[in-house]
Amino acid sequence: MDTPDLPVSPPATYQSVKLLASDGAANDWFGYRVSLSGDSALVGAYQDDDKGTNSGSAYYYKGLDNATDPTVNQSVKLLASDGAAGVTSSAFR
């Protein structure tokens, strides 16, 4: 018995973007934790050094659904108000 040819649908297409930290540096561990909601993302960099060595930070990205460029820079950078060297906020890890 012959098997009928079935129509084949092309695979779904997904838009992807690259998220960058405007001040990213080696060993910041950017992307160690990521939270996504709708067209927004929060990306942790728990060894960022703005408030002292490995004090950590998080980067907020908004409008990812409407991105016209494959690379997106952050909307806001978050730092712990009491950040200090070696005291990484659990929010960034």
Steps between C-alpha positions, in 0.01 A plus 500: 500500500629845410534766768349831391725804486413739779557874472803613695483830685818701538628523856377790709711813476619659822638849528804520719688796639834532671492679835808702589608684812619848404787468748550123487840363594662158514404295805189706586298180452243688293205269441559280805131548579233616255132577551266552203153653503318603184738718302726576799805330647700538822856367475728457801875558502589392851870582476465850353722747689315835512462503880822310568656174383228244416221716644262402218238676290199427283408635158140565394400481132162620372334482159664182374199413283548821301878481466607595148867423559625154602701659782316670788659719767348523845235750603611519865786366713411407858744509793437410863479817711715331765731322254861444602800296392432128528144553627296388201127552533306177457287688247796497263586131542 
